[in-house]
Amino acid sequence: MYAVVRGRVQGVGFRWFVRERARALGLAGWVRNRADGSVEVLAVGDDASLQRLRALLRAGPAGAHVSDVEEQNEEPMVDALNPFGILK
């Protein structure tokens, strides 16, 4: 799953929130801020965990306001053995 999350999603702990939730769900991938103020997420795992992450992306942490989640249904290329991390 690849998604771009827009709204008030930088400076509110959004990347940390995504990383912790994705790790708890057993997902691999990464999350990072984009120059336009959005947050980019790449996640790999079982369908149920990805569905849960989708819901979490739309909710965000306290202090965030998600206005849009744009998702692409391409099969991401990521090593599923790596833990979920934050990229700079």
KOLPAMAR-434786 format. One record per residue: x, y, z of N, C-alpha, C in turn; residue in one letter; residue number from 1. Coordinates in nm, 4 decimals, decimal comma, always signed. Atoms other than C-alpha are relative to their C-alpha. Layout:
REM residues N
+----------+----------+----------+----------+----------+----------+----------+----------+----------+------+------+
|      nc1 |      nc2 |      nc3 |     cac1 |     cac2 |     cac3 |      cc1 |      cc2 |      cc3 | resn | resi |
+----------+----------+----------+----------+----------+----------+----------+----------+----------+------+------+
|        X |        Y |        Z |        X |        Y |        Z |        X |        Y |        Z |    a |  NUM |
...
+----------+----------+----------+----------+----------+----------+----------+----------+----------+------+------+
This chain:
REM residues 88
+----------+----------+----------+----------+----------+----------+----------+----------+----------+------+------+
|      nc1 |      nc2 |      nc3 |     cac1 |     cac2 |     cac3 |      cc1 |      cc2 |      cc3 | resn | resi |
+----------+----------+----------+----------+----------+----------+----------+----------+----------+------+------+
|  +0,0837 |  -0,1164 |  +0,0000 |  +0,0000 |  +0,0000 |  +0,0000 |  +0,0891 |  +0,1239 |  +0,0000 |    m |    1 |
|  -0,0689 |  -0,1293 |  +0,0025 |  +0,1282 |  +0,3449 |  -0,0910 |  -0,1063 |  +0,1068 |  +0,0158 |    y |    2 |
|  +0,0987 |  -0,1051 |  -0,0239 |  -0,0560 |  +0,6504 |  +0,0412 |  +0,0689 |  +0,1326 |  +0,0293 |    a |    3 |
|  -0,0410 |  -0,1356 |  -0,0348 |  -0,0140 |  +1,0262 |  +0,0668 |  -0,1122 |  +0,0576 |  +0,0855 |    v |    4 |
|  +0,0967 |  -0,0521 |  -0,0960 |  -0,1864 |  +1,1815 |  +0,3686 |  +0,0150 |  +0,1520 |  +0,0048 |    v |    5 |
|  -0,0031 |  -0,1466 |  +0,0013 |  -0,2788 |  +1,5511 |  +0,3541 |  -0,0837 |  +0,0562 |  +0,1141 |    r |    6 |
|  +0,0684 |  -0,0693 |  -0,1085 |  -0,4006 |  +1,7989 |  +0,6130 |  +0,1043 |  +0,0538 |  +0,0958 |    g |    7 |
|  -0,0978 |  -0,0389 |  -0,1027 |  -0,2357 |  +1,9031 |  +0,9387 |  +0,0619 |  -0,1296 |  +0,0514 |    r |    8 |
|  -0,0612 |  +0,1294 |  -0,0283 |  -0,0070 |  +1,6006 |  +0,9470 |  +0,1505 |  +0,0089 |  +0,0250 |    v |    9 |
|  -0,1408 |  -0,0187 |  -0,0363 |  +0,3382 |  +1,7481 |  +1,0084 |  +0,0051 |  +0,0850 |  +0,1264 |    q |   10 |
|  -0,0153 |  -0,0743 |  -0,1250 |  +0,4524 |  +1,8732 |  +1,3463 |  -0,0974 |  -0,0431 |  +0,1082 |    g |   11 |
|  +0,0974 |  +0,0487 |  -0,0979 |  +0,1888 |  +1,6689 |  +1,5306 |  +0,0261 |  -0,1448 |  +0,0405 |    v |   12 |
|  -0,0343 |  +0,1374 |  -0,0349 |  +0,3670 |  +1,3346 |  +1,5725 |  -0,0603 |  -0,1041 |  -0,0924 |    g |   13 |
|  +0,0661 |  +0,0919 |  +0,0920 |  +0,2022 |  +1,1779 |  +1,2682 |  +0,0917 |  -0,1152 |  -0,0426 |    f |   14 |
|  -0,0912 |  +0,1065 |  +0,0422 |  +0,5106 |  +0,9856 |  +1,1505 |  +0,0230 |  -0,1007 |  +0,1118 |    r |   15 |
|  -0,0192 |  +0,0880 |  -0,1151 |  +0,5750 |  +0,8449 |  +1,4971 |  -0,1245 |  -0,0864 |  +0,0209 |    w |   16 |
|  +0,1282 |  +0,0697 |  -0,0142 |  +0,2055 |  +0,7507 |  +1,5252 |  -0,0115 |  -0,1132 |  -0,1025 |    f |   17 |
|  +0,0093 |  +0,1011 |  +0,1064 |  +0,2141 |  +0,5673 |  +1,1902 |  +0,1012 |  -0,1117 |  +0,0237 |    v |   18 |
|  -0,1026 |  +0,1020 |  -0,0228 |  +0,5417 |  +0,3902 |  +1,2690 |  -0,0405 |  -0,0957 |  +0,1115 |    r |   19 |
|  +0,0352 |  +0,0840 |  -0,1144 |  +0,4233 |  +0,2624 |  +1,6070 |  -0,1193 |  -0,0893 |  -0,0303 |    e |   20 |
|  +0,1183 |  +0,0799 |  +0,0334 |  +0,0837 |  +0,1486 |  +1,4773 |  +0,0338 |  -0,1063 |  -0,1036 |    r |   21 |
|  -0,0376 |  +0,0955 |  +0,1040 |  +0,2359 |  -0,0181 |  +1,1700 |  +0,0831 |  -0,1133 |  +0,0590 |    a |   22 |
|  -0,0798 |  +0,1048 |  -0,0644 |  +0,4918 |  -0,2041 |  +1,3812 |  -0,0883 |  -0,0927 |  +0,0824 |    r |   23 |
|  +0,0907 |  +0,0812 |  -0,0811 |  +0,2181 |  -0,3206 |  +1,6191 |  -0,0848 |  -0,0930 |  -0,0876 |    a |   24 |
|  +0,0779 |  +0,0807 |  +0,0938 |  +0,0278 |  -0,4522 |  +1,3158 |  +0,0867 |  -0,1000 |  -0,0765 |    l |   25 |
|  -0,0904 |  +0,0922 |  +0,0670 |  +0,3361 |  -0,6396 |  +1,1949 |  +0,0305 |  +0,0355 |  -0,1440 |    g |   26 |
|  -0,0237 |  -0,0449 |  +0,1365 |  +0,3766 |  -0,4322 |  +0,8795 |  +0,1454 |  +0,0400 |  -0,0218 |    l |   27 |
|  -0,1308 |  -0,0506 |  +0,0408 |  +0,6989 |  -0,3504 |  +0,6954 |  -0,0243 |  +0,1245 |  -0,0847 |    a |   28 |
|  +0,0132 |  -0,1188 |  +0,0837 |  +0,7649 |  -0,0223 |  +0,5149 |  +0,0617 |  +0,1217 |  +0,0639 |    g |   29 |
|  -0,0539 |  -0,1251 |  -0,0519 |  +0,8275 |  +0,3416 |  +0,5933 |  -0,1037 |  +0,1113 |  -0,0085 |    w |   30 |
|  +0,0814 |  -0,1219 |  +0,0020 |  +0,6727 |  +0,6830 |  +0,6550 |  +0,0961 |  +0,1181 |  -0,0047 |    v |   31 |
|  -0,0856 |  -0,1188 |  +0,0050 |  +0,8189 |  +1,0253 |  +0,5711 |  -0,0818 |  +0,1239 |  -0,0339 |    r |   32 |
|  +0,0580 |  -0,1290 |  +0,0351 |  +0,7320 |  +1,3932 |  +0,5463 |  +0,0356 |  +0,0348 |  -0,1437 |    n |   33 |
|  -0,0270 |  -0,0511 |  +0,1344 |  +0,7057 |  +1,5524 |  +0,2016 |  +0,0099 |  +0,1521 |  +0,0078 |    r |   34 |
|  -0,0231 |  -0,1446 |  +0,0013 |  +0,8073 |  +1,9077 |  +0,1129 |  -0,1303 |  +0,0795 |  -0,0077 |    a |   35 |
|  +0,1271 |  -0,0722 |  +0,0151 |  +0,4447 |  +2,0006 |  +0,0349 |  -0,0859 |  -0,0022 |  +0,1262 |    d |   36 |
|  +0,0734 |  +0,0030 |  -0,1263 |  +0,3365 |  +1,9376 |  +0,3970 |  -0,0789 |  -0,1283 |  +0,0222 |    g |   37 |
|  +0,0696 |  +0,1275 |  -0,0138 |  +0,1891 |  +1,5936 |  +0,3372 |  +0,0947 |  -0,1052 |  +0,0574 |    s |   38 |
|  -0,0778 |  +0,1131 |  -0,0501 |  +0,3081 |  +1,2585 |  +0,4718 |  -0,0211 |  -0,1175 |  -0,0952 |    v |   39 |
|  +0,0000 |  +0,1120 |  +0,0941 |  +0,3963 |  +0,9615 |  +0,2511 |  +0,0199 |  -0,1299 |  +0,0787 |    e |   40 |
|  -0,0050 |  +0,1276 |  -0,0711 |  +0,3433 |  +0,6010 |  +0,3660 |  +0,0098 |  -0,1141 |  -0,1011 |    v |   41 |
|  -0,0103 |  +0,1224 |  +0,0783 |  +0,4564 |  +0,2730 |  +0,2101 |  -0,0042 |  -0,1152 |  +0,0990 |    l |   42 |
|  +0,0166 |  +0,1099 |  -0,0952 |  +0,3386 |  -0,0412 |  +0,3879 |  -0,0282 |  -0,1305 |  -0,0729 |    a |   43 |
|  +0,0192 |  +0,1342 |  +0,0541 |  +0,3454 |  -0,4138 |  +0,3168 |  -0,0397 |  -0,0923 |  +0,1140 |    v |   44 |
|  +0,0413 |  +0,0963 |  -0,1011 |  +0,1667 |  -0,6882 |  +0,5060 |  -0,1288 |  -0,0665 |  -0,0413 |    g |   45 |
|  +0,1240 |  +0,0699 |  +0,0311 |  -0,1483 |  -0,8922 |  +0,5282 |  -0,1146 |  +0,1000 |  -0,0166 |    d |   46 |
|  +0,1104 |  -0,0894 |  +0,0342 |  -0,4757 |  -0,7441 |  +0,4062 |  -0,0710 |  +0,0582 |  +0,1220 |    d |   47 |
|  +0,0701 |  -0,0486 |  -0,1196 |  -0,6381 |  -0,7174 |  +0,7498 |  +0,0797 |  +0,1104 |  +0,0694 |    a |   48 |
|  -0,0843 |  -0,1018 |  -0,0640 |  -0,3430 |  -0,5226 |  +0,8933 |  +0,0052 |  +0,1271 |  -0,0839 |    s |   49 |
|  -0,0004 |  -0,1180 |  +0,0875 |  -0,3312 |  -0,2921 |  +0,5906 |  -0,1321 |  +0,0746 |  +0,0097 |    l |   50 |
|  +0,1301 |  -0,0662 |  -0,0164 |  -0,7044 |  -0,2238 |  +0,6269 |  -0,0039 |  +0,0794 |  +0,1305 |    q |   51 |
|  -0,0041 |  -0,0698 |  -0,1298 |  -0,6497 |  -0,1310 |  +0,9927 |  +0,0866 |  +0,1248 |  -0,0098 |    r |   52 |
|  -0,0864 |  -0,1165 |  +0,0168 |  -0,3613 |  +0,0995 |  +0,8977 |  -0,0712 |  +0,1082 |  -0,0803 |    l |   53 |
|  +0,0759 |  -0,0986 |  +0,0789 |  -0,5834 |  +0,2680 |  +0,6359 |  -0,0920 |  +0,0811 |  +0,0906 |    r |   54 |
|  +0,0900 |  -0,0686 |  -0,0928 |  -0,8354 |  +0,3492 |  +0,9077 |  +0,0779 |  +0,0919 |  +0,0936 |    a |   55 |
|  -0,0824 |  -0,0817 |  -0,0886 |  -0,5603 |  +0,4780 |  +1,1371 |  +0,0547 |  +0,1233 |  -0,0716 |    l |   56 |
|  -0,0491 |  -0,1154 |  +0,0763 |  -0,4209 |  +0,7032 |  +0,8616 |  -0,1077 |  +0,1065 |  -0,0107 |    l |   57 |
|  +0,1106 |  -0,0967 |  +0,0129 |  -0,7624 |  +0,8653 |  +0,8219 |  -0,0304 |  +0,0684 |  +0,1323 |    r |   58 |
|  +0,0260 |  -0,0575 |  -0,1325 |  -0,7920 |  +0,9243 |  +1,1985 |  +0,1174 |  +0,0849 |  +0,0467 |    a |   59 |
|  -0,1192 |  -0,0715 |  -0,0463 |  -0,4336 |  +1,0266 |  +1,2807 |  +0,0052 |  +0,0105 |  +0,1506 |    g |   60 |
|  -0,0149 |  -0,0193 |  -0,1443 |  -0,3034 |  +1,1111 |  +1,6269 |  -0,0733 |  +0,1269 |  +0,0451 |    p |   61 |
|  +0,0577 |  -0,1237 |  -0,0543 |  -0,4440 |  +1,3779 |  +1,8574 |  +0,0817 |  +0,1180 |  -0,0511 |    a |   62 |
|  -0,0689 |  -0,1185 |  +0,0513 |  -0,3596 |  +1,7200 |  +1,7144 |  +0,0084 |  +0,0032 |  -0,1506 |    g |   63 |
|  -0,0037 |  +0,0055 |  +0,1465 |  -0,3673 |  +1,6046 |  +1,3534 |  -0,1407 |  +0,0224 |  -0,0546 |    a |   64 |
|  +0,1267 |  -0,0094 |  +0,0719 |  -0,6406 |  +1,6826 |  +1,1043 |  +0,0248 |  -0,0507 |  -0,1417 |    h |   65 |
|  -0,0187 |  +0,0611 |  +0,1315 |  -0,6479 |  +1,4545 |  +0,8018 |  -0,1126 |  +0,0456 |  -0,0907 |    v |   66 |
|  +0,1005 |  -0,0463 |  +0,0962 |  -0,8224 |  +1,6120 |  +0,5055 |  -0,0146 |  -0,0951 |  -0,1181 |    s |   67 |
|  +0,0053 |  +0,0890 |  +0,1154 |  -0,7375 |  +1,3484 |  +0,2442 |  +0,1058 |  -0,1082 |  +0,0134 |    d |   68 |
|  -0,0963 |  +0,1092 |  +0,0129 |  -0,5693 |  +1,0108 |  +0,2016 |  -0,0115 |  -0,0509 |  -0,1427 |    v |   69 |
|  -0,0035 |  +0,0442 |  +0,1392 |  -0,4729 |  +0,9401 |  -0,1578 |  +0,0825 |  -0,1278 |  -0,0053 |    e |   70 |
|  -0,0671 |  +0,1294 |  +0,0011 |  -0,3860 |  +0,5768 |  -0,2111 |  +0,0161 |  -0,0510 |  -0,1425 |    e |   71 |
|  -0,0238 |  +0,0679 |  +0,1270 |  -0,2313 |  +0,3961 |  -0,5046 |  +0,0023 |  -0,1491 |  +0,0283 |    q |   72 |
|  +0,0114 |  +0,1437 |  -0,0221 |  -0,2997 |  +0,0275 |  -0,5414 |  +0,1118 |  -0,0794 |  -0,0642 |    n |   73 |
|  -0,1143 |  +0,0705 |  +0,0550 |  +0,0398 |  -0,0593 |  -0,6860 |  +0,0600 |  -0,0909 |  +0,1063 |    e |   74 |
|  -0,0691 |  +0,0898 |  -0,0919 |  +0,2263 |  -0,3509 |  -0,5310 |  +0,1359 |  +0,0615 |  +0,0338 |    e |   75 |
|  -0,1267 |  -0,0653 |  -0,0351 |  +0,5104 |  -0,1806 |  -0,3390 |  +0,1156 |  -0,0982 |  +0,0027 |    p |   76 |
|  -0,1232 |  +0,0792 |  -0,0064 |  +0,8661 |  -0,3059 |  -0,3601 |  +0,0723 |  +0,0387 |  +0,1289 |    m |   77 |
|  -0,0659 |  -0,0257 |  -0,1287 |  +0,9965 |  -0,3261 |  -0,0026 |  +0,0327 |  -0,1338 |  +0,0639 |    v |   78 |
|  -0,0400 |  +0,1226 |  -0,0679 |  +1,1775 |  -0,5884 |  +0,1990 |  -0,0921 |  -0,0229 |  +0,1198 |    d |   79 |
|  +0,0988 |  +0,0274 |  -0,1045 |  +0,9045 |  -0,7400 |  +0,4153 |  +0,0651 |  -0,0430 |  +0,1314 |    a |   80 |
|  -0,0672 |  +0,0391 |  -0,1230 |  +1,1662 |  -0,8484 |  +0,6691 |  +0,0449 |  +0,1203 |  +0,0826 |    l |   81 |
|  -0,0440 |  -0,1199 |  -0,0714 |  +1,2581 |  -0,4919 |  +0,7626 |  -0,1138 |  +0,0540 |  +0,0857 |    n |   82 |
|  +0,1042 |  -0,0622 |  -0,0818 |  +1,0712 |  -0,3274 |  +1,0503 |  -0,0440 |  +0,1326 |  -0,0610 |    p |   83 |
|  +0,0525 |  -0,1260 |  +0,0499 |  +0,8573 |  -0,0242 |  +0,9764 |  +0,0827 |  +0,1146 |  +0,0570 |    f |   84 |
|  -0,0861 |  -0,1086 |  -0,0468 |  +1,0673 |  +0,2937 |  +0,9974 |  -0,0421 |  +0,1358 |  -0,0509 |    g |   85 |
|  +0,0197 |  -0,1383 |  +0,0424 |  +1,0707 |  +0,6698 |  +0,9561 |  +0,1169 |  +0,0388 |  -0,0881 |    i |   86 |
|  -0,1049 |  -0,0498 |  +0,0899 |  +1,2632 |  +0,8105 |  +0,6604 |  +0,0039 |  +0,1512 |  +0,0112 |    l |   87 |
|  -0,0139 |  -0,1469 |  -0,0019 |  +1,3950 |  +1,1653 |  +0,6457 |  -0,0222 |  +0,0540 |  -0,1384 |    k |   88 |
+----------+----------+----------+----------+----------+----------+----------+----------+----------+------+------+
